[in-house]
Amino acid sequence: MAENNPLPRVAVIGTGGTISSVGRDSLDIATYADNKKKYQVDELLEQFPEVARVADVLPVRFRAVGSPAIGPAEWIEMVELIHKTAEENPGLDGFVVTHGTATLEETAYMLNLTAKVDVPIVVVGAQRPATALSTDAGLNLLNAIRVAGAPESRGLGVLVVLNDEIQAAREVVKTSTMRLHTFRTPDFGVLGHTDADKIAYYRKPVRRHSPDTEFDIRGRKDLPRVDIAFSYAGADGTAIDAFVAAGAKGIVTASMLPGSSNQAQLDALNAAAKKGVVIAQSVRNGSGRLVKIRSGRPEVAVLADNLPPTKARILLMLALTKTANTADIQRLFDTY
């Protein structure tokens, strides 16, 4: 008799979020955060024992918080923990990071640029708490583990799995407050699906990604401060001036389409650039590549390609750990 294939070994790192939240009852799908209770990752896995049928799972506690509490300091810790777990558990086939959906796409992109482990990393969340009637937490978690353990997932960078869909960390954004199909890739669509019979891929990311990147944040205490200046009708330079006064090393514009700011903001951005602040131009809708135009743009600005402002901020933070030269930073934006 032929031996059964061994199950993949997947580490699941828990950070909290809706996927681990405990509501007051099964119909609490909106105000569950007020209950102030979240499962730790091992407790979450116990709620969905079916995961043991698809992988040999190693739970790793990190946080049990809402994702607004996850930021640069936690990203540095998370990267350190992923590498530590990989070193202590040789032979792991992949990682899953459970995460709240509010900042999930940001954490995923940071890992996509800084994680140095040569196995898949999948970030997963849920729109309904683990205790809700018809929660998406269990199947999302199980499918994320399947994707992390699948050989086909290697070499694709960090992935995001929700609602039976596999998305690229660089491209995916949250688009809806409550709907289960909230995570979308506006310009390009999904990479594949987590169908019941197989993990089915249809395209691959072409931009450079983990583990083959120029960035390594292990051992750092913090990351350079980068803020986002939102453009709107009648905006002025008040926020930009405040960011400079607060010590910003970079500012990303969430500018009007197709990538323009009004004169008051431009004056403030140009003044900031003369003080050594690096300006990166993005657009507020999070879709579409910026082309080279002069009108409505700072005198010296890095173009953020098609990255939304939140992800342009992450790449600029990392770029500033290496250089403040705008030409070199532009190369990084063109590469990643």
Secondary structure, 3 states (H helix, E strand, C coil): CCCCCCCCEEEEEEEECHHHECCCCCCCCCCHHHHCCECCHHHHHHHCHHHHHCCEEEEEEEEEECHHHCCHHHHHHHHHHHHHHHHHCCCCCEEEEECCCCCHHHHHHHHHHHCCCCCCEEEECCCCCCCCCCCCHHHHHHHHHHHHHCHHHCCCCCEEEECCEEEECCCCEECCCCCCCCEECCCCCCCEEECCCCEEECCCCCCCCCCCCCCCCCCCCCCCCEEEEECCCCCCCHHHHHHHHCCCCEEEEEEECCCECCHHHHHHHHHHHHCCCEEEEEECCCCCCCCCCCCCCCCCCEECCCCCHHHHHHHHHHHCCCCCCHHHHHHHHHHC
